[in-house]
Amino acid sequence: MDDAWCAGHLVERLVTADPTLRLDDGARVAGELAGRLGSPTPAALGATGAGAAIRQLELEADLEICARVDDVKTVPVWRDGAFVKGGEEEG
């Protein structure tokens, strides 16, 4: 559930950036799920299967970090066999 929720938030951002995108059924369902659930909270993530595994490892405080949305300013891009800072021009 947490993966689909995250994917839905990504779908929402992609569609905002390009409203002409054609989504397959999985992307549409993930977007709908994220729209209905809204932003994740530590408690809601803790109720998922992955959240239960995190709690079992006694890492419950990490759920606060997992619940952050739009928290990073740089997204890595895989280019020529390595991750590079997103937005960097090829040299």
Backbone as CSV, one residue per row, in Angstrom:
resi,resn,N_x,N_y,N_z,CA_x,CA_y,CA_z,C_x,C_y,C_z
1,MET,0.817,-1.191,0.000,0.000,0.000,0.000,0.864,1.260,0.000
2,ASP,1.938,1.242,0.791,2.785,2.433,0.850,3.442,2.715,-0.500
3,ASP,3.818,1.669,-1.233,4.418,1.871,-2.555,3.415,2.493,-3.528
4,ALA,2.190,1.985,-3.522,1.159,2.535,-4.404,0.831,3.976,-4.036
5,TRP,0.815,4.266,-2.740,0.544,5.618,-2.249,1.613,6.578,-2.755
6,CYS,2.877,6.176,-2.601,3.985,7.008,-3.083,3.906,7.171,-4.599
7,ALA,3.661,6.071,-5.297,3.549,6.144,-6.756,2.446,7.103,-7.175
8,GLY,1.352,7.104,-6.437,0.254,8.012,-6.749,0.657,9.469,-6.625
9,HIS,1.461,9.784,-5.606,1.938,11.167,-5.473,2.861,11.533,-6.642
10,LEU,3.665,10.567,-7.092,4.522,10.823,-8.254,3.679,11.037,-9.505
11,VAL,2.650,10.222,-9.663,1.741,10.369,-10.811,1.105,11.757,-10.797
12,GLU,0.638,12.196,-9.635,0.026,13.528,-9.535,0.984,14.607,-10.018
13,ARG,2.253,14.509,-9.637,3.223,15.525,-10.035,3.532,15.455,-11.527
14,LEU,3.632,14.245,-12.055,3.890,14.092,-13.493,2.745,14.650,-14.324
15,VAL,1.520,14.384,-13.914,0.358,14.884,-14.648,0.263,16.402,-14.537
16,THR,0.650,16.939,-13.391,0.676,18.399,-13.236,1.697,19.010,-14.197
17,ALA,2.842,18.354,-14.335,3.892,18.859,-15.226,3.515,18.683,-16.698
18,ASP,2.771,17.617,-17.004,2.371,17.354,-18.386,0.970,16.750,-18.408
19,PRO,-0.056,17.606,-18.469,-1.438,17.117,-18.442,-1.817,16.224,-19.623
20,THR,-0.985,16.166,-20.665,-1.302,15.328,-21.821,-0.837,13.879,-21.647
21,LEU,-0.181,13.576,-20.539,0.288,12.211,-20.318,-0.877,11.235,-20.350
22,ARG,-0.650,10.094,-20.974,-1.652,9.030,-20.987,-1.233,8.015,-19.936
23,LEU,-2.068,7.804,-18.957,-1.745,6.915,-17.854,-2.333,5.535,-18.076
24,ASP,-1.570,4.507,-17.683,-2.134,3.161,-17.724,-2.985,2.953,-16.472
25,ASP,-3.625,1.800,-16.387,-4.538,1.548,-15.276,-3.843,1.634,-13.919
26,GLY,-2.635,1.072,-13.810,-1.916,1.098,-12.537,-1.619,2.514,-12.083
27,ALA,-1.188,3.363,-13.003,-0.895,4.754,-12.664,-2.169,5.490,-12.264
28,ARG,-3.257,5.213,-12.974,-4.522,5.872,-12.633,-5.003,5.453,-11.243
29,VAL,-4.888,4.170,-10.930,-5.315,3.687,-9.614,-4.433,4.284,-8.525
30,ALA,-3.115,4.319,-8.749,-2.212,4.891,-7.755,-2.513,6.374,-7.537
31,GLY,-2.764,7.106,-8.615,-3.115,8.517,-8.488,-4.407,8.716,-7.719
32,GLU,-5.376,7.864,-7.988,-6.654,7.938,-7.277,-6.465,7.642,-5.792
33,LEU,-5.655,6.630,-5.484,-5.383,6.284,-4.091,-4.737,7.454,-3.354
34,ALA,-3.708,8.029,-3.950,-3.027,9.154,-3.310,-3.964,10.347,-3.146
35,GLY,-4.815,10.576,-4.141,-5.773,11.675,-4.040,-6.754,11.482,-2.894
36,ARG,-7.195,10.249,-2.711,-8.151,9.964,-1.636,-7.505,9.961,-0.260
37,LEU,-6.272,9.436,-0.178,-5.610,9.340,1.118,-4.913,10.633,1.528
38,GLY,-4.556,11.459,0.554,-3.844,12.690,0.858,-2.403,12.411,1.249
39,SER,-1.798,13.359,1.924,-0.406,13.198,2.341,-0.299,12.142,3.435
40,PRO,0.759,11.336,3.382,0.913,10.302,4.396,1.253,10.892,5.764
41,THR,0.865,10.182,6.780,1.237,10.535,8.155,2.006,9.344,8.722
42,PRO,2.815,9.575,9.746,3.515,8.450,10.356,2.552,7.360,10.834
43,ALA,1.423,7.756,11.407,0.464,6.763,11.903,-0.121,5.945,10.756
44,ALA,-0.475,6.602,9.650,-1.059,5.888,8.513,-0.031,4.950,7.886
45,LEU,1.201,5.408,7.741,2.239,4.535,7.199,2.523,3.379,8.144
46,GLY,2.446,3.637,9.432,2.663,2.583,10.422,1.634,1.484,10.346
47,ALA,0.481,1.768,9.762,-0.593,0.782,9.639,-0.435,-0.102,8.403
48,THR,0.563,0.167,7.558,0.793,-0.640,6.366,1.700,-1.821,6.699
49,GLY,1.809,-2.744,5.777,2.706,-3.878,5.969,4.146,-3.442,6.166
50,ALA,4.597,-2.491,5.361,5.964,-1.989,5.508,6.135,-1.288,6.850
51,GLY,5.105,-0.557,7.275,5.163,0.116,8.570,5.281,-0.875,9.710
52,ALA,4.568,-1.984,9.593,4.667,-3.025,10.617,6.084,-3.585,10.676
53,ALA,6.702,-3.764,9.511,8.085,-4.260,9.477,9.035,-3.256,10.113
54,ILE,8.816,-1.969,9.860,9.650,-0.924,10.463,9.493,-0.934,11.980
55,ARG,8.253,-1.066,12.426,8.023,-1.120,13.877,8.665,-2.358,14.494
56,GLN,8.616,-3.475,13.800,9.206,-4.712,14.301,10.718,-4.567,14.452
57,LEU,11.331,-3.772,13.598,12.769,-3.510,13.691,13.101,-2.415,14.712
58,GLU,12.052,-1.947,15.391,12.181,-0.886,16.394,12.732,0.409,15.787
59,LEU,12.260,0.705,14.578,12.665,1.925,13.868,11.465,2.834,13.646
60,GLU,10.512,2.795,14.560,9.265,3.539,14.394,9.499,5.033,14.164
61,ALA,10.558,5.597,14.755,10.856,7.019,14.553,11.111,7.327,13.073
62,ASP,11.533,6.319,12.300,11.780,6.527,10.874,10.505,6.798,10.089
63,LEU,9.356,6.431,10.646,8.092,6.685,9.951,7.865,8.179,9.749
64,GLU,8.373,8.997,10.638,8.278,10.460,10.484,9.009,10.892,9.215
65,ILE,10.170,10.319,8.991,10.948,10.643,7.788,10.241,10.106,6.550
66,CYS,9.718,8.889,6.658,9.025,8.268,5.520,7.786,9.055,5.095
67,ALA,7.180,9.751,6.023,5.938,10.484,5.737,6.184,11.834,5.071
68,ARG,7.409,12.235,4.949,7.698,13.533,4.329,7.409,13.493,2.835
69,VAL,6.786,14.543,2.339,6.466,14.661,0.918,7.135,15.925,0.397
70,ASP,7.712,15.830,-0.796,8.387,16.980,-1.429,9.471,17.546,-0.523
71,ASP,10.244,16.661,0.088,11.243,17.072,1.066,12.637,17.263,0.475
72,VAL,12.884,16.752,-0.715,14.202,16.876,-1.319,14.162,17.872,-2.470
73,LYS,15.234,18.574,-2.625,15.300,19.596,-3.664,16.013,19.086,-4.921
74,THR,16.792,18.004,-4.783,17.542,17.450,-5.896,17.159,15.994,-6.070
75,VAL,16.873,15.618,-7.293,16.514,14.241,-7.598,17.622,13.643,-8.455
76,PRO,18.165,12.487,-8.052,19.224,11.876,-8.858,18.669,11.295,-10.160
77,VAL,19.519,11.302,-11.169,19.174,10.754,-12.480,20.243,9.730,-12.835
78,TRP,19.819,8.568,-13.325,20.777,7.546,-13.759,21.236,7.894,-15.165
79,ARG,22.536,8.148,-15.328,23.069,8.511,-16.645,24.423,7.845,-16.827
80,ASP,24.564,7.131,-17.913,25.826,6.475,-18.260,26.381,5.631,-17.124
81,GLY,25.512,4.854,-16.466,25.963,3.911,-15.452,26.206,4.487,-14.078
82,ALA,25.774,5.727,-13.852,25.968,6.332,-12.533,24.863,7.343,-12.262
83,PHE,24.618,7.581,-10.984,23.664,8.628,-10.620,24.342,9.981,-10.706
84,VAL,23.648,10.950,-11.276,24.122,12.335,-11.316,23.010,13.215,-10.777
85,LYS,23.370,14.405,-10.396,22.387,15.372,-9.888,21.428,15.726,-11.006
86,GLY,20.131,15.572,-10.738,19.115,15.893,-11.723,19.204,17.341,-12.168
87,GLY,19.030,17.569,-13.453,19.058,18.923,-13.982,20.415,19.365,-14.462
88,GLU,21.466,18.588,-14.152,22.798,18.963,-14.634,22.877,18.677,-16.123
89,GLU,23.470,19.585,-16.825,23.666,19.401,-18.260,24.802,18.430,-18.488
90,GLU,24.683,17.661,-19.558,25.784,16.759,-19.889,26.990,17.587,-20.286
91,GLY,28.183,17.142,-19.789,29.374,17.925,-19.896,30.143,17.814,-21.105
